């Protein structure tokens, strides 16, 4: 299930404690990030053990435009994660919303 940047921004602004991940590359994250935990898409399989306790929790994933995070969400769903949400439009849409 996807999540809009509007909903994400509202929840971040409210200080909600989210399971929030960024699947871009490290250099992209260093340039600009939303405070999510960085796990580059290619490294996601290596992090399954640490994500395991979140199998039934809401996990929010974003990238630059929503493409990589969509792949990440599908991958996690195949691994049995039940509530993975892809940020539509990614960080680009989020920053547009702020302007």
Jmol script that loads the backbone (N, CA, C; Angstrom):
load data "model"
ATOM      1  N   UNK A   1       0.855  -1.193   0.000  1.00  0.00           N
ATOM      2  CA  UNK A   1       0.000   0.000   0.000  1.00  0.00           C
ATOM      3  C   UNK A   1       0.896   1.250   0.000  1.00  0.00           C
ATOM      4  N   UNK A   2       0.552   2.192  -0.821  1.00  0.00           N
ATOM      5  CA  UNK A   2       1.370   3.397  -0.924  1.00  0.00           C
ATOM      6  C   UNK A   2       0.976   4.444   0.116  1.00  0.00           C
ATOM      7  N   UNK A   3       1.858   5.402   0.318  1.00  0.00           N
ATOM      8  CA  UNK A   3       1.588   6.525   1.212  1.00  0.00           C
ATOM      9  C   UNK A   3       1.941   7.806   0.447  1.00  0.00           C
ATOM     10  N   UNK A   4       1.128   8.832   0.612  1.00  0.00           N
ATOM     11  CA  UNK A   4       1.402  10.093  -0.083  1.00  0.00           C
ATOM     12  C   UNK A   4       2.413  10.919   0.702  1.00  0.00           C
ATOM     13  N   UNK A   5       3.084  11.833   0.002  1.00  0.00           N
ATOM     14  CA  UNK A   5       4.038  12.705   0.696  1.00  0.00           C
ATOM     15  C   UNK A   5       3.306  13.604   1.688  1.00  0.00           C
ATOM     16  N   UNK A   6       2.055  13.941   1.386  1.00  0.00           N
ATOM     17  CA  UNK A   6       1.272  14.770   2.318  1.00  0.00           C
ATOM     18  C   UNK A   6       1.079  14.060   3.649  1.00  0.00           C
ATOM     19  N   UNK A   7       0.687  12.775   3.567  1.00  0.00           N
ATOM     20  CA  UNK A   7       0.471  12.008   4.796  1.00  0.00           C
ATOM     21  C   UNK A   7       1.787  11.825   5.549  1.00  0.00           C
ATOM     22  N   UNK A   8       2.861  11.513   4.801  1.00  0.00           N
ATOM     23  CA  UNK A   8       4.163  11.330   5.430  1.00  0.00           C
ATOM     24  C   UNK A   8       4.612  12.598   6.143  1.00  0.00           C
ATOM     25  N   UNK A   9       4.493  13.745   5.476  1.00  0.00           N
ATOM     26  CA  UNK A   9       4.929  15.015   6.059  1.00  0.00           C
ATOM     27  C   UNK A   9       4.153  15.307   7.340  1.00  0.00           C
ATOM     28  N   UNK A  10       2.852  15.076   7.307  1.00  0.00           N
ATOM     29  CA  UNK A  10       2.020  15.321   8.489  1.00  0.00           C
ATOM     30  C   UNK A  10       2.486  14.444   9.656  1.00  0.00           C
ATOM     31  N   UNK A  11       2.770  13.185   9.366  1.00  0.00           N
ATOM     32  CA  UNK A  11       3.189  12.278  10.433  1.00  0.00           C
ATOM     33  C   UNK A  11       4.585  12.623  10.956  1.00  0.00           C
ATOM     34  N   UNK A  12       5.488  13.024  10.065  1.00  0.00           N
ATOM     35  CA  UNK A  12       6.818  13.447  10.518  1.00  0.00           C
ATOM     36  C   UNK A  12       6.713  14.733  11.336  1.00  0.00           C
ATOM     37  N   UNK A  13       5.892  15.687  10.858  1.00  0.00           N
ATOM     38  CA  UNK A  13       5.711  16.945  11.577  1.00  0.00           C
ATOM     39  C   UNK A  13       5.123  16.715  12.968  1.00  0.00           C
ATOM     40  N   UNK A  14       4.307  15.667  13.105  1.00  0.00           N
ATOM     41  CA  UNK A  14       3.699  15.345  14.397  1.00  0.00           C
ATOM     42  C   UNK A  14       4.652  14.575  15.304  1.00  0.00           C
ATOM     43  N   UNK A  15       5.860  14.285  14.786  1.00  0.00           N
ATOM     44  CA  UNK A  15       6.854  13.594  15.596  1.00  0.00           C
ATOM     45  C   UNK A  15       6.557  12.129  15.818  1.00  0.00           C
ATOM     46  N   UNK A  16       5.777  11.523  14.912  1.00  0.00           N
ATOM     47  CA  UNK A  16       5.466  10.092  15.059  1.00  0.00           C
ATOM     48  C   UNK A  16       6.735   9.266  14.958  1.00  0.00           C
ATOM     49  N   UNK A  17       6.765   8.192  15.712  1.00  0.00           N
ATOM     50  CA  UNK A  17       7.893   7.267  15.687  1.00  0.00           C
ATOM     51  C   UNK A  17       7.639   6.254  14.573  1.00  0.00           C
ATOM     52  N   UNK A  18       8.261   6.471  13.421  1.00  0.00           N
ATOM     53  CA  UNK A  18       7.995   5.638  12.257  1.00  0.00           C
ATOM     54  C   UNK A  18       9.145   4.676  11.984  1.00  0.00           C
ATOM     55  N   UNK A  19       8.820   3.525  11.401  1.00  0.00           N
ATOM     56  CA  UNK A  19       9.842   2.631  10.844  1.00  0.00           C
ATOM     57  C   UNK A  19      10.025   3.121   9.408  1.00  0.00           C
ATOM     58  N   UNK A  20      10.998   3.995   9.224  1.00  0.00           N
ATOM     59  CA  UNK A  20      11.129   4.788   8.001  1.00  0.00           C
ATOM     60  C   UNK A  20      12.506   4.542   7.387  1.00  0.00           C
ATOM     61  N   UNK A  21      12.511   4.079   6.123  1.00  0.00           N
ATOM     62  CA  UNK A  21      13.764   3.686   5.466  1.00  0.00           C
ATOM     63  C   UNK A  21      13.925   4.378   4.115  1.00  0.00           C
ATOM     64  N   UNK A  22      15.186   4.673   3.805  1.00  0.00           N
ATOM     65  CA  UNK A  22      15.579   5.321   2.554  1.00  0.00           C
ATOM     66  C   UNK A  22      16.426   4.307   1.787  1.00  0.00           C
ATOM     67  N   UNK A  23      16.009   3.938   0.567  1.00  0.00           N
ATOM     68  CA  UNK A  23      16.733   2.908  -0.181  1.00  0.00           C
ATOM     69  C   UNK A  23      17.592   3.486  -1.309  1.00  0.00           C
ATOM     70  N   UNK A  24      17.910   4.792  -1.227  1.00  0.00           N
ATOM     71  CA  UNK A  24      18.807   5.396  -2.210  1.00  0.00           C
ATOM     72  C   UNK A  24      20.258   5.036  -1.874  1.00  0.00           C
ATOM     73  N   UNK A  25      21.183   5.540  -2.671  1.00  0.00           N
ATOM     74  CA  UNK A  25      22.604   5.306  -2.414  1.00  0.00           C
ATOM     75  C   UNK A  25      23.117   6.312  -1.378  1.00  0.00           C
ATOM     76  N   UNK A  26      24.242   5.974  -0.767  1.00  0.00           N
ATOM     77  CA  UNK A  26      24.785   6.788   0.316  1.00  0.00           C
ATOM     78  C   UNK A  26      25.049   8.242  -0.104  1.00  0.00           C
ATOM     79  N   UNK A  27      25.598   8.436  -1.318  1.00  0.00           N
ATOM     80  CA  UNK A  27      25.899   9.811  -1.748  1.00  0.00           C
ATOM     81  C   UNK A  27      24.615  10.639  -1.908  1.00  0.00           C
ATOM     82  N   UNK A  28      23.525   9.998  -2.327  1.00  0.00           N
ATOM     83  CA  UNK A  28      22.246  10.713  -2.449  1.00  0.00           C
ATOM     84  C   UNK A  28      21.735  11.103  -1.059  1.00  0.00           C
ATOM     85  N   UNK A  29      21.879  10.170  -0.131  1.00  0.00           N
ATOM     86  CA  UNK A  29      21.421  10.380   1.239  1.00  0.00           C
ATOM     87  C   UNK A  29      22.190  11.525   1.889  1.00  0.00           C
ATOM     88  N   UNK A  30      23.501  11.565   1.624  1.00  0.00           N
ATOM     89  CA  UNK A  30      24.331  12.627   2.214  1.00  0.00           C
ATOM     90  C   UNK A  30      23.946  13.999   1.676  1.00  0.00           C
ATOM     91  N   UNK A  31      23.518  14.059   0.412  1.00  0.00           N
ATOM     92  CA  UNK A  31      23.115  15.339  -0.181  1.00  0.00           C
ATOM     93  C   UNK A  31      21.815  15.862   0.425  1.00  0.00           C
ATOM     94  N   UNK A  32      20.887  14.954   0.689  1.00  0.00           N
ATOM     95  CA  UNK A  32      19.566  15.363   1.181  1.00  0.00           C
ATOM     96  C   UNK A  32      18.855  14.143   1.737  1.00  0.00           C
ATOM     97  N   UNK A  33      18.354  14.236   2.959  1.00  0.00           N
ATOM     98  CA  UNK A  33      17.576  13.112   3.493  1.00  0.00           C
ATOM     99  C   UNK A  33      16.475  13.606   4.418  1.00  0.00           C
ATOM    100  N   UNK A  34      15.532  12.719   4.676  1.00  0.00           N
ATOM    101  CA  UNK A  34      14.367  13.041   5.498  1.00  0.00           C
ATOM    102  C   UNK A  34      14.486  12.449   6.903  1.00  0.00           C
ATOM    103  N   UNK A  35      15.695  11.979   7.225  1.00  0.00           N
ATOM    104  CA  UNK A  35      15.885  11.402   8.559  1.00  0.00           C
ATOM    105  C   UNK A  35      15.556   9.923   8.643  1.00  0.00           C
ATOM    106  N   UNK A  36      15.305   9.305   7.488  1.00  0.00           N
ATOM    107  CA  UNK A  36      15.036   7.861   7.472  1.00  0.00           C
ATOM    108  C   UNK A  36      16.345   7.104   7.656  1.00  0.00           C
ATOM    109  N   UNK A  37      16.239   5.826   7.994  1.00  0.00           N
ATOM    110  CA  UNK A  37      17.407   4.959   8.102  1.00  0.00           C
ATOM    111  C   UNK A  37      17.829   4.564   6.686  1.00  0.00           C
ATOM    112  N   UNK A  38      19.099   4.722   6.374  1.00  0.00           N
ATOM    113  CA  UNK A  38      19.592   4.402   5.032  1.00  0.00           C
ATOM    114  C   UNK A  38      19.905   2.911   4.897  1.00  0.00           C
ATOM    115  N   UNK A  39      19.217   2.263   3.936  1.00  0.00           N
ATOM    116  CA  UNK A  39      19.572   0.904   3.519  1.00  0.00           C
ATOM    117  C   UNK A  39      19.472   0.906   1.987  1.00  0.00           C
ATOM    118  N   UNK A  40      20.601   1.087   1.288  1.00  0.00           N
ATOM    119  CA  UNK A  40      20.530   1.088  -0.177  1.00  0.00           C
ATOM    120  C   UNK A  40      19.837  -0.175  -0.700  1.00  0.00           C
ATOM    121  N   UNK A  41      19.054  -0.015  -1.767  1.00  0.00           N
ATOM    122  CA  UNK A  41      18.245  -1.112  -2.305  1.00  0.00           C
ATOM    123  C   UNK A  41      19.044  -2.400  -2.461  1.00  0.00           C
ATOM    124  N   UNK A  42      20.256  -2.309  -3.022  1.00  0.00           N
ATOM    125  CA  UNK A  42      21.058  -3.504  -3.248  1.00  0.00           C
ATOM    126  C   UNK A  42      21.483  -4.221  -1.981  1.00  0.00           C
ATOM    127  N   UNK A  43      21.457  -3.519  -0.858  1.00  0.00           N
ATOM    128  CA  UNK A  43      21.864  -4.111   0.421  1.00  0.00           C
ATOM    129  C   UNK A  43      20.681  -4.620   1.240  1.00  0.00           C
ATOM    130  N   UNK A  44      19.478  -4.377   0.746  1.00  0.00           N
ATOM    131  CA  UNK A  44      18.282  -4.746   1.511  1.00  0.00           C
ATOM    132  C   UNK A  44      18.259  -6.216   1.942  1.00  0.00           C
ATOM    133  N   UNK A  45      18.610  -7.161   1.039  1.00  0.00           N
ATOM    134  CA  UNK A  45      18.591  -8.573   1.474  1.00  0.00           C
ATOM    135  C   UNK A  45      19.498  -8.850   2.673  1.00  0.00           C
ATOM    136  N   UNK A  46      20.575  -8.077   2.804  1.00  0.00           N
ATOM    137  CA  UNK A  46      21.507  -8.268   3.921  1.00  0.00           C
ATOM    138  C   UNK A  46      20.944  -7.754   5.247  1.00  0.00           C
ATOM    139  N   UNK A  47      19.850  -7.017   5.191  1.00  0.00           N
ATOM    140  CA  UNK A  47      19.284  -6.407   6.406  1.00  0.00           C
ATOM    141  C   UNK A  47      17.992  -7.087   6.862  1.00  0.00           C
ATOM    142  N   UNK A  48      17.645  -8.205   6.229  1.00  0.00           N
ATOM    143  CA  UNK A  48      16.379  -8.863   6.581  1.00  0.00           C
ATOM    144  C   UNK A  48      16.323  -9.281   8.041  1.00  0.00           C
ATOM    145  N   UNK A  49      17.444  -9.749   8.576  1.00  0.00           N
ATOM    146  CA  UNK A  49      17.436 -10.211   9.969  1.00  0.00           C
ATOM    147  C   UNK A  49      17.100  -9.072  10.923  1.00  0.00           C
ATOM    148  N   UNK A  50      17.667  -7.873  10.668  1.00  0.00           N
ATOM    149  CA  UNK A  50      17.382  -6.750  11.579  1.00  0.00           C
ATOM    150  C   UNK A  50      15.960  -6.211  11.380  1.00  0.00           C
ATOM    151  N   UNK A  51      15.401  -6.408  10.177  1.00  0.00           N
ATOM    152  CA  UNK A  51      14.034  -5.942   9.913  1.00  0.00           C
ATOM    153  C   UNK A  51      12.978  -6.964  10.358  1.00  0.00           C
ATOM    154  N   UNK A  52      13.402  -8.190  10.579  1.00  0.00           N
ATOM    155  CA  UNK A  52      12.482  -9.290  10.921  1.00  0.00           C
ATOM    156  C   UNK A  52      11.459  -8.933  12.009  1.00  0.00           C
ATOM    157  N   UNK A  53      11.868  -8.260  13.109  1.00  0.00           N
ATOM    158  CA  UNK A  53      10.882  -7.939  14.157  1.00  0.00           C
ATOM    159  C   UNK A  53       9.762  -7.011  13.669  1.00  0.00           C
ATOM    160  N   UNK A  54       9.945  -6.386  12.506  1.00  0.00           N
ATOM    161  CA  UNK A  54       8.955  -5.434  11.995  1.00  0.00           C
ATOM    162  C   UNK A  54       7.992  -6.069  10.992  1.00  0.00           C
ATOM    163  N   UNK A  55       8.017  -7.390  10.869  1.00  0.00           N
ATOM    164  CA  UNK A  55       7.223  -8.080   9.837  1.00  0.00           C
ATOM    165  C   UNK A  55       5.761  -7.655   9.800  1.00  0.00           C
ATOM    166  N   UNK A  56       5.169  -7.415  10.964  1.00  0.00           N
ATOM    167  CA  UNK A  56       3.756  -7.040  11.009  1.00  0.00           C
ATOM    168  C   UNK A  56       3.548  -5.569  11.350  1.00  0.00           C
ATOM    169  N   UNK A  57       4.648  -4.817  11.419  1.00  0.00           N
ATOM    170  CA  UNK A  57       4.573  -3.378  11.707  1.00  0.00           C
ATOM    171  C   UNK A  57       4.518  -2.608  10.391  1.00  0.00           C
ATOM    172  N   UNK A  58       4.067  -1.374  10.465  1.00  0.00           N
ATOM    173  CA  UNK A  58       4.109  -0.523   9.286  1.00  0.00           C
ATOM    174  C   UNK A  58       5.555  -0.121   9.004  1.00  0.00           C
ATOM    175  N   UNK A  59       5.997  -0.341   7.777  1.00  0.00           N
ATOM    176  CA  UNK A  59       7.322   0.084   7.330  1.00  0.00           C
ATOM    177  C   UNK A  59       7.114   1.043   6.164  1.00  0.00           C
ATOM    178  N   UNK A  60       7.730   2.228   6.255  1.00  0.00           N
ATOM    179  CA  UNK A  60       7.608   3.228   5.190  1.00  0.00           C
ATOM    180  C   UNK A  60       8.953   3.331   4.482  1.00  0.00           C
ATOM    181  N   UNK A  61       8.926   3.213   3.150  1.00  0.00           N
ATOM    182  CA  UNK A  61      10.159   3.217   2.362  1.00  0.00           C
ATOM    183  C   UNK A  61      10.094   4.308   1.309  1.00  0.00           C
ATOM    184  N   UNK A  62      11.195   5.054   1.167  1.00  0.00           N
ATOM    185  CA  UNK A  62      11.224   6.055   0.096  1.00  0.00           C
ATOM    186  C   UNK A  62      12.558   6.014  -0.630  1.00  0.00           C
ATOM    187  N   UNK A  63      12.558   6.625  -1.825  1.00  0.00           N
ATOM    188  CA  UNK A  63      13.784   6.795  -2.605  1.00  0.00           C
ATOM    189  C   UNK A  63      13.687   8.163  -3.266  1.00  0.00           C
ATOM    190  N   UNK A  64      14.304   8.332  -4.431  1.00  0.00           N
ATOM    191  CA  UNK A  64      14.281   9.631  -5.089  1.00  0.00           C
ATOM    192  C   UNK A  64      12.903   9.920  -5.687  1.00  0.00           C
ATOM    193  N   UNK A  65      12.367   8.944  -6.442  1.00  0.00           N
ATOM    194  CA  UNK A  65      11.123   9.192  -7.174  1.00  0.00           C
ATOM    195  C   UNK A  65      10.017   8.182  -6.882  1.00  0.00           C
ATOM    196  N   UNK A  66      10.334   7.128  -6.160  1.00  0.00           N
ATOM    197  CA  UNK A  66       9.341   6.097  -5.860  1.00  0.00           C
ATOM    198  C   UNK A  66       9.577   4.783  -6.583  1.00  0.00           C
ATOM    199  N   UNK A  67      10.509   4.745  -7.542  1.00  0.00           N
ATOM    200  CA  UNK A  67      10.745   3.512  -8.308  1.00  0.00           C
ATOM    201  C   UNK A  67      11.506   2.463  -7.492  1.00  0.00           C
ATOM    202  N   UNK A  68      12.649   2.850  -6.935  1.00  0.00           N
ATOM    203  CA  UNK A  68      13.432   1.896  -6.136  1.00  0.00           C
ATOM    204  C   UNK A  68      12.688   1.471  -4.883  1.00  0.00           C
ATOM    205  N   UNK A  69      11.994   2.420  -4.257  1.00  0.00           N
ATOM    206  CA  UNK A  69      11.262   2.049  -3.047  1.00  0.00           C
ATOM    207  C   UNK A  69      10.109   1.105  -3.380  1.00  0.00           C
ATOM    208  N   UNK A  70       9.544   1.256  -4.580  1.00  0.00           N
ATOM    209  CA  UNK A  70       8.505   0.315  -5.020  1.00  0.00           C
ATOM    210  C   UNK A  70       9.069  -1.094  -5.136  1.00  0.00           C
ATOM    211  N   UNK A  71      10.275  -1.204  -5.693  1.00  0.00           N
ATOM    212  CA  UNK A  71      10.939  -2.515  -5.794  1.00  0.00           C
ATOM    213  C   UNK A  71      11.243  -3.057  -4.402  1.00  0.00           C
ATOM    214  N   UNK A  72      11.724  -2.186  -3.521  1.00  0.00           N
ATOM    215  CA  UNK A  72      12.046  -2.603  -2.152  1.00  0.00           C
ATOM    216  C   UNK A  72      10.796  -3.116  -1.444  1.00  0.00           C
ATOM    217  N   UNK A  73       9.687  -2.399  -1.615  1.00  0.00           N
ATOM    218  CA  UNK A  73       8.429  -2.800  -0.972  1.00  0.00           C
ATOM    219  C   UNK A  73       7.980  -4.172  -1.481  1.00  0.00           C
ATOM    220  N   UNK A  74       8.042  -4.368  -2.793  1.00  0.00           N
ATOM    221  CA  UNK A  74       7.649  -5.670  -3.362  1.00  0.00           C
ATOM    222  C   UNK A  74       8.541  -6.787  -2.827  1.00  0.00           C
ATOM    223  N   UNK A  75       9.855  -6.502  -2.752  1.00  0.00           N
ATOM    224  CA  UNK A  75      10.789  -7.496  -2.229  1.00  0.00           C
ATOM    225  C   UNK A  75      10.423  -7.870  -0.784  1.00  0.00           C
ATOM    226  N   UNK A  76      10.194  -6.867   0.060  1.00  0.00           N
ATOM    227  CA  UNK A  76       9.866  -7.149   1.465  1.00  0.00           C
ATOM    228  C   UNK A  76       8.555  -7.921   1.574  1.00  0.00           C
ATOM    229  N   UNK A  77       7.600  -7.592   0.714  1.00  0.00           N
ATOM    230  CA  UNK A  77       6.329  -8.322   0.738  1.00  0.00           C
ATOM    231  C   UNK A  77       6.552  -9.795   0.402  1.00  0.00           C
ATOM    232  N   UNK A  78       7.471 -10.087  -0.546  1.00  0.00           N
ATOM    233  CA  UNK A  78       7.748 -11.494  -0.875  1.00  0.00           C
ATOM    234  C   UNK A  78       8.419 -12.202   0.294  1.00  0.00           C
ATOM    235  N   UNK A  79       9.026 -11.436   1.208  1.00  0.00           N
ATOM    236  CA  UNK A  79       9.689 -12.005   2.387  1.00  0.00           C
ATOM    237  C   UNK A  79       8.741 -12.102   3.587  1.00  0.00           C
ATOM    238  N   UNK A  80       7.476 -11.793   3.371  1.00  0.00           N
ATOM    239  CA  UNK A  80       6.487 -11.970   4.436  1.00  0.00           C
ATOM    240  C   UNK A  80       6.159 -10.728   5.239  1.00  0.00           C
ATOM    241  N   UNK A  81       6.649  -9.555   4.801  1.00  0.00           N
ATOM    242  CA  UNK A  81       6.314  -8.310   5.504  1.00  0.00           C
ATOM    243  C   UNK A  81       4.916  -7.886   5.060  1.00  0.00           C
ATOM    244  N   UNK A  82       4.062  -7.567   6.029  1.00  0.00           N
ATOM    245  CA  UNK A  82       2.638  -7.422   5.713  1.00  0.00           C
ATOM    246  C   UNK A  82       2.158  -5.982   5.568  1.00  0.00           C
ATOM    247  N   UNK A  83       2.963  -4.999   5.960  1.00  0.00           N
ATOM    248  CA  UNK A  83       2.456  -3.622   5.950  1.00  0.00           C
ATOM    249  C   UNK A  83       3.543  -2.650   5.475  1.00  0.00           C
ATOM    250  N   UNK A  84       4.009  -2.862   4.229  1.00  0.00           N
ATOM    251  CA  UNK A  84       5.066  -2.034   3.667  1.00  0.00           C
ATOM    252  C   UNK A  84       4.435  -0.940   2.809  1.00  0.00           C
ATOM    253  N   UNK A  85       4.835   0.298   3.040  1.00  0.00           N
ATOM    254  CA  UNK A  85       4.247   1.434   2.317  1.00  0.00           C
ATOM    255  C   UNK A  85       5.324   2.202   1.555  1.00  0.00           C
ATOM    256  N   UNK A  86       5.079   2.381   0.271  1.00  0.00           N
ATOM    257  CA  UNK A  86       5.998   3.094  -0.621  1.00  0.00           C
ATOM    258  C   UNK A  86       5.569   4.556  -0.708  1.00  0.00           C
ATOM    259  N   UNK A  87       6.518   5.466  -0.508  1.00  0.00           N
ATOM    260  CA  UNK A  87       6.224   6.901  -0.596  1.00  0.00           C
ATOM    261  C   UNK A  87       6.112   7.295  -2.075  1.00  0.00           C
ATOM    262  N   UNK A  88       4.906   7.666  -2.492  1.00  0.00           N
ATOM    263  CA  UNK A  88       4.660   8.035  -3.885  1.00  0.00           C
ATOM    264  C   UNK A  88       5.415   9.309  -4.250  1.00  0.00           C
ATOM    265  N   UNK A  89       6.231   9.239  -5.309  1.00  0.00           N
ATOM    266  CA  UNK A  89       6.968  10.413  -5.765  1.00  0.00           C
ATOM    267  C   UNK A  89       8.290  10.630  -5.064  1.00  0.00           C
ATOM    268  N   UNK A  90       8.527   9.895  -3.968  1.00  0.00           N
ATOM    269  CA  UNK A  90       9.804   9.946  -3.269  1.00  0.00           C
ATOM    270  C   UNK A  90      10.169  11.319  -2.726  1.00  0.00           C
ATOM    271  N   UNK A  91      11.465  11.499  -2.511  1.00  0.00           N
ATOM    272  CA  UNK A  91      11.960  12.739  -1.897  1.00  0.00           C
ATOM    273  C   UNK A  91      11.723  13.938  -2.830  1.00  0.00           C
ATOM    274  N   UNK A  92      11.693  13.691  -4.144  1.00  0.00           N
ATOM    275  CA  UNK A  92      11.427  14.801  -5.078  1.00  0.00           C
ATOM    276  C   UNK A  92      10.056  15.413  -4.802  1.00  0.00           C
ATOM    277  N   UNK A  93       9.049  14.558  -4.662  1.00  0.00           N
ATOM    278  CA  UNK A  93       7.692  15.040  -4.398  1.00  0.00           C
ATOM    279  C   UNK A  93       7.600  15.679  -3.015  1.00  0.00           C
ATOM    280  N   UNK A  94       8.337  15.108  -2.056  1.00  0.00           N
ATOM    281  CA  UNK A  94       8.319  15.659  -0.694  1.00  0.00           C
ATOM    282  C   UNK A  94       8.871  17.073  -0.677  1.00  0.00           C
ATOM    283  N   UNK A  95       9.988  17.268  -1.353  1.00  0.00           N
ATOM    284  CA  UNK A  95      10.597  18.611  -1.389  1.00  0.00           C
ATOM    285  C   UNK A  95       9.723  19.605  -2.162  1.00  0.00           C
ATOM    286  N   UNK A  96       9.043  19.145  -3.208  1.00  0.00           N
ATOM    287  CA  UNK A  96       8.116  20.012  -3.942  1.00  0.00           C
ATOM    288  C   UNK A  96       6.986  20.480  -3.033  1.00  0.00           C
ATOM    289  N   UNK A  97       6.512  19.555  -2.199  1.00  0.00           N
ATOM    290  CA  UNK A  97       5.431  19.852  -1.273  1.00  0.00           C
ATOM    291  C   UNK A  97       5.849  20.968  -0.313  1.00  0.00           C
ATOM    292  N   UNK A  98       7.109  20.962   0.090  1.00  0.00           N
ATOM    293  CA  UNK A  98       7.594  21.941   1.058  1.00  0.00           C
ATOM    294  C   UNK A  98       7.741  23.336   0.442  1.00  0.00           C
ATOM    295  N   UNK A  99       8.011  23.372  -0.862  1.00  0.00           N
ATOM    296  CA  UNK A  99       8.273  24.676  -1.507  1.00  0.00           C
ATOM    297  C   UNK A  99       7.029  25.537  -1.643  1.00  0.00           C
TER     298      UNK A  99
END
end "model"
wireframe off; spacefill off
backbone 0.3
color backbone group
